[in-house]
Amino acid sequence: MQSKPDVPASRIELPAAIKAVLFDCDGVLVNSEPISLSTLVDVLAHFEAPLSGAEVARRFTGRSSAAPMDHIRTETGRDVSADFKPFFYERLFVRYETELHKIADIDDVLAALKNRDLPFCISSSSSVQRLETTMRITGLGHWFDGHIYSADFVRNGKPAPDLFLYAANDMGYDPAGCLVIEDSVAGVQAAIAAGMTCWGFVGGGHYDGARAGAAQRLIEAGAHQVFDSMADIAAVIAC
């Protein structure tokens, strides 16, 4: 039975069957979504395919860069595949240098997993370039022992299950024994399609003032639990 969005994390339990944890990155490990979504609004306007901030968040949160490029192609008839990432990343990474921060208490979660000898990885819609930049700025890379998987590795990004299945296979774990922590509808759908347990996280800055609605959307997408505090989850894992 799925939990209601207001169920406190103190009532969440880590299933005994879980053998590995797969983290999304943006909005789960780092508070990057407010930066990237607002930058994307400006970039879409530049490519003459404007959308409001709310529509950008609804359509592209948790998706790879292929999704906004497809939108531009549909709206303008232009193929911007050679130009989009350099233009977007130039603006995004300047902001990352001063604005990007880790999600509060995420180091405690990762330390608790290490102490419990429970393997974990990153499985992100971000490109390798963006993940490398994120790890450098936040200092999170040392936790993952090279187990950082990008949408660049697979043909189909989220909500397709390809990336989660790739990561689980590479780490040597059955999908049924994997827990995914995600903040987006597309990510939750991908995890469920992969046959994995999924917890939805709504504590990122992009959900400020709208966490109840975000939690409901993640539950409707298939999340087994939702939570908004990494400190609470660190305590759950440590039990």
Secondary structure, 3 states (H helix, E strand, C coil): CCCCCCCCHHHCCCCCCCCEEEECCECCCECCHHHHHHHHHHHHHHCCCCCCHHHHHHHHCCCCCHHHHHHHHHHHCCCCCCCHHHHHHHHHHHHHHHHCCECCCHHHHHHHHHHCCCCEEEEECCCHHHHHHHHHHHCCHHHHCCCEEEHHHCCCCCCCCHHHHHHHHHHCCCHHHEEEEECCHHHHHHHHHCCCEEEEECCCHHHCCCHHHHHHHHHHHCCCEEECCHHHHHHHHHC
